[in-house]
């Protein structure tokens, strides 16, 4: 059985380090600050969250690092409010 790689993207936005952690096996998507989970979505909500900021290349089901980075930038602006 082939092991799937979970994309993890880290970005420094507005003085805060945020991580996007996507599990390809379950579709779970988490936004973390340090080890604290700020947001967590499961399919289909995780796919919708990704596709809404990154476009419909894979409909959010197989995000790459650029798509997760776009999601982090979007979430950083929402978390500031």
KEVEXVEX-966714 format. One record per residue: x, y, z of N, C-alpha, C, CB in turn; residue in one letter; residue number from 1. Coordinates in steps of 0.001 Angstrom, whole numbers. Each point is the difference from the previous one (the first is absolute). Glycine has a CB too. Example, Ala and Ser with C-alpha at 12.3 -4.5 7.8 and 13.67 -1.06 7.14 Angstrom:
2
PT      n.u      n.v      n.w     ca.u     ca.v     ca.w      c.u      c.v      c.w     cb.u     cb.v     cb.w  residu  num
PT    13190    -5690     7800     -890     1190        0      900     1200        0    -1892    -1173     1246       A    1
PT     1542     2223    -1966      820     1190       60     -770     1090      730     1184     -628    -2145       S    2
END
This chain:
81
PT      n.u      n.v      n.w     ca.u     ca.v     ca.w      c.u      c.v      c.w     cb.u     cb.v     cb.w  residu  num
PT      844    -1180        0     -844     1180        0      887     1240        0    -1846    -1241     1219       X    1
PT     1522     2188    -2072      777     1222     -110     -397      965     1109      202     -316    -2491       X    2
PT      795      866     3158     -250      959     1075     -173     1390     -610     1336    -1400     1657       X    3
PT    -2409     2094    -1245     -260     1339     -509      754     1028      833    -2266     -725     -829       X    4
PT     2792     1723      155      671     1106      676    -1032     1048      376     2140     -434    -1270       X    5
PT    -2087      906     2504     -905     1055      436      675     1347     -199    -1088    -1543     1679       X    6
PT      539     2379    -2553      593     1318     -181     -107      831     1282     -569     -100    -2448       X    7
PT     1665      711     2832       34      909     1143      688     1262     -482       55    -1896     1732       X    8
PT     -751     3013    -1640      539     1274     -458       53      944     1182     -905     -345    -2340       X    9
PT     2042     1000     2516      177      973     1072      219     1366     -619      967    -1753     1546       X   10
PT    -1619     2763     -970      155     1366     -500       58      964     1174    -1217     -588    -2134       X   11
PT     2041     1609     1988       78     1073      991     -847     1146     -535     2345     -692      806       X   12
PT    -3489      915     -180     -932     1022     -451     -331      925     1163     -954    -1564    -1743       X   13
PT     1173     2849     1551     -294     1002     1027      665     -329     1328    -2163      451    -1132       X   14
PT     3390     -924     1087      736     -300     1224     -401    -1292      683      234     2400      267       X   15
PT    -1066    -3185     -909     -467    -1261      566      380    -1143     -933    -1914     1173     1168       X   16
PT     2374    -2272     -593      303    -1179     -808    -1219     -913       -3     2478      161      544       X   17
PT    -3051     -360    -1717    -1154     -879     -172      399    -1182     -871    -1598     1948      245       X   18
PT      981    -3096       24      231    -1206     -796    -1331     -517     -520     2055     -574     1355       X   19
PT    -2037       92    -2579    -1143     -708     -570      416    -1455     -134     -863     2066    -1258       X   20
PT       94    -2946     1858      290    -1431        3    -1173     -714     -663     1418      177     2120       X   21
PT    -1162     -812    -3263    -1050     -713     -732      322    -1484      -21     -468     2032    -1426       X   22
PT     -488    -2858     1824      159    -1451      -28     -698     -536    -1249      120     -125     2548       X   23
PT      657     -385    -3480     -558     -513    -1241     -845    -1248      171     1937      965    -1122       X   24
PT    -1693    -1739     2178     -774    -1225      222    -1397      291      517     2119    -1197      457       X   25
PT    -2246     2191      420    -1304      293      603     -634     1270     -530      773    -1164     2016       X   26
PT       18     2044    -2636     -513     1280     -464      -62     1049     1095    -1295    -1232    -1683       X   27
PT     1825      906     2854      -11      961     1111      975     1133     -292     -611    -1829     1633       X   28
PT      183     3037    -1335      822     1191     -178       30      757     1316     -571      142    -2469       X   29
PT     1776      170     2932      133      757     1248      869     1228     -229     -268    -2112     1349       X   30
PT      -94     3200     -678      822     1202       70      518       61     1425    -1328     1249    -1822       X   31
PT     2656    -1185     1956      624      -32     1320      849     1242      236        7    -2499      -81       X   32
PT       28     2918     1340      955     1001      456      781     -672     1111    -1488     2014     -622       X   33
PT     2778    -2240      395      825     -843      876     -658    -1380        9      782     1986     1471       X   34
PT    -1174    -2495     -324     -673    -1306       37    -1495      139      266     2126    -1026      804       X   35
PT    -2631     2256     -850    -1414      257      265     -797      -44    -1301      613     1410     1999       X   36
PT    -1669    -2202    -2008     -875      -85    -1174     -955     1189       28      161    -2548      -56       X   37
PT      -65     3410     -962     -881     1160     -102    -1257     -310     -796     1992     1470      161       X   38
PT    -1848    -2277    -1194    -1121     -409     -848      213    -1463     -382     -334     2377     -899       X   39
PT     -779    -3088      747       78    -1387     -462    -1244     -298     -818     1380     -702     2017       X   40
PT    -1166      169    -3208    -1093     -361     -886      173    -1443     -460     -240     2402     -751       X   41
PT     -894    -3022      454      -29    -1338     -590     -794       85    -1299      165    -1142     2287       X   42
PT       19      180    -3209     -731       42    -1264    -1515       14      224     1902    -1209    -1094       X   43
PT    -2632     1882      287      423      778    -1168      438     1423      343    -1559    -1368    -1344       X   44
PT     1423     1783     2607      339     1376      368     1470      334     -243    -1806      -96     1696       X   45
PT     2703     -857    -1469     1423      266     -242      247      243    -1487      623    -1422     1990       X   46
PT    -1268      650    -2836      177      166    -1442     -552     1345     -459     -134    -2490     -305       X   47
PT    -1010     2867      850     -616     1281     -359      886     1155      446    -2289    -1027      185       X   48
PT     2852      931     1020      879     1065      508     1193      200     -924     -706     -532     2351       X   49
PT     1302     -556    -2806     1167       93     -886     -409      522    -1374     1098    -1898     1237       X   50
PT    -2128     1323    -1820     -430      402    -1343     -480     1446      -35     -629    -2366     -459       X   51
PT       69     2867     1560     -521     1367        3     1107     1045      -86    -1931     -809     1335       X   52
PT     3130      497     -864     1097      969      -79     1000     -342    -1098     -282      421     2429       X   53
PT      330    -1664    -2855     1042     -431     -929     -518     -372    -1379     1247     -790     1953       X   54
PT    -2536      800    -2151     -544     -405    -1284     -327    -1481      -16     1299     1812    -1098       X   55
PT    -1797    -2255      -18     -539    -1354      -84      920     -971     -732    -2254     1001       50       X   56
PT     3560     -790       31      930     -884     -714     -254    -1465      355     1712     1841      -27       X   57
PT    -1767    -2160     1297     -318    -1358      457    -1231       -2      899     2427     -607     -151       X   58
PT    -3194     1664       96    -1188      142      835      331      -94     1481    -1354     -960    -1846       X   59
PT     2589     1312     2207      402       13     1398      371    -1347      573    -1444     1915      229       X   60
PT     1381    -2965    -1043      227    -1347      535     1465     -419       16    -2246     -573     -815       X   61
PT     3090     1250       35     1440     -309      -29      790     1302      -48     -430    -2209    -1177       X   62
PT      416     2964     2267      640     1319      -36     1522      -98      -66    -1929      907     1288       X   63
PT     2518       56    -1971     1458      108        4      394     1121      965      163     -847    -2412       X   64
PT     1120     1106     2527      460      981      979     -485     1413     -328     2002    -1431      406       X   65
PT    -2124     1772    -1680     -487     1332     -373    -1456      186      419     1600       35    -1936       X   66
PT    -2410    -1076     1780    -1407       88      397     -136      109     1514     -642    -1327    -2026       X   67
PT     1450      580     2757      -49       95     1461      517     1354      471      302    -2484      172       X   68
PT      673     3037     -860      504     1339      331    -1104     1038     -206     2347     -687     -660       X   69
PT    -3102      584     -427    -1118      917     -246    -1036     -114     1111      385     -176    -2479       X   70
PT     -636    -1029     2931     -942     -204     1104      518      654     1277     -761    -2159    -1043       X   71
PT     2049     2004     1333      580      628     1191     -127     1516      -53     1598    -1909      198       X   72
PT    -1334     2499    -1346     -117     1453     -134    -1432      453      231     1909        0    -1613       X   73
PT    -2859     -747     1098    -1411      319      205     -388     -129     1472     -492     -784    -2329       X   74
PT      921     -278     2962     -331     -222     1408      674     1025      907     -267    -2434     -487       X   75
PT     1480     2859      149      691     1004      809     -801     1291       39     2213    -1025     -589       X   76
PT    -2783     1417     -544     -804     1227      -21    -1280     -165      812      937      554    -2256       X   77
PT    -1517    -1744     2269    -1209     -243      796      304      -62     1490     -974    -1233    -1930       X   78
PT     2124      699     2290      362     -130     1410      352     1341      629      812    -2297     -477       X   79
PT     -417     3280     -325      334     1333      520    -1225      744      477     1932       74    -1538       X   80
PT    -3081     -394     1027    -1233      752      302     -454     -207     1403     -651     -181    -2337       X   81
END
